[in-house]
Amino acid sequence: MYILITYDISTTTKEGRKRLRNVAKICLNYGQRVQNSVFECKVNEGQLRMIKQQLSETINHEKDSLRFYRLGKNYERTVKQMGKNTSYNIDKPLIL
């Protein structure tokens, strides 16, 4: 399944900036950054539970927020891009 993860992490403290970096690292393990605090991920149900658990253990539930959107099977037809695009197609081979 394709999901979109967005987050807003309070960075007014040193601990908040550390949480921000950790949240980004966790998200990068499952997908690609498409904007500063937005990640597109292709995961199965088990991976989704795992990422939610990891992120829940990382954030401050009183100061930070996370949102998860299921994009559906036909996400390419519903997601439109304008401007600079640095993302890649998750389903196609990636050659480095």
N, C-alpha and C positions, 0 to 999 in steps of 0.2 A: 504494500500500500504506500501511497505517497502522502506525506504529511508536511505541513508548514509549521515551524516552531518560531515563535516570536517571544522576545523577552524585554523586560524593562528592569534593570538592576540599579539600585541606589548606589551611586559611586561617590557619596560625600565623605566617605571614610576610607582609610587604607584597606580595611576588611572588605568593604563594598567593591573596591577596584579589584581585589583578589577574587571575589565571587564572580565578578564579570568575566575575568579571564578564564576561570574554571568552567563557567557555563558555556562559553564559546568553545573551549577545548572538548567538552563532552559532546556538544552538537556537531563539531567537526568529525568526530568519530563515526557519525551516522549519516552525514550528508554534506551538502555544500552551502557555504555562505552566499546568499544572493543580495543581501543588504547588511548594514552594520549589525543589526540585531535580529536578522531573519535568516532562517536556514530551511532549505528544501531537503527532505530526507526520503529515501526509499527503505522501508523497514517492514518486518513482519510483526505479528501481534506480540511475540515474545520480546523482540527488540524494543517495541514501543513501551511495553511495561518496564523494561530495564532502563531506558533513557528517562522515563518519567520518574522512576525511583532515584536514579543518580542525580537528576536535576533537583528533585524535592529535597534530597539530603544536602544539596549545595547551597540553595538559596535561603534567604531570610524571609520567612513567610509573612512577616509583618511589614517588610519594606520593599520586597521585590515581587514581580509578577511574571508568569509564563502563560502563553496561550498556544494551544495545539489545534491545528486545522487539518481535517482529512480532506485531501484534494480529489480523491476519487481516481478511477482508472483512466479517465480521459482528461487528465489535468492539462495536457498540452493545448487542448482546445479552449480551456477556460482561463488559462494564465496568459496574459498579454504583457509584452515588454515594451517599454519606451526608453530611449536614451541608452547609455552605456550598458552593455551586457557582458559580464565576465563569468557567467555560469556555463555549465556544460550539461549535456543530456545524460542523465543518470543511467539510462538504459543502453547507451552506446558504449563501445570500448573506449577507454581513455589511454592514449599512448603518451608517455612522458619522455 
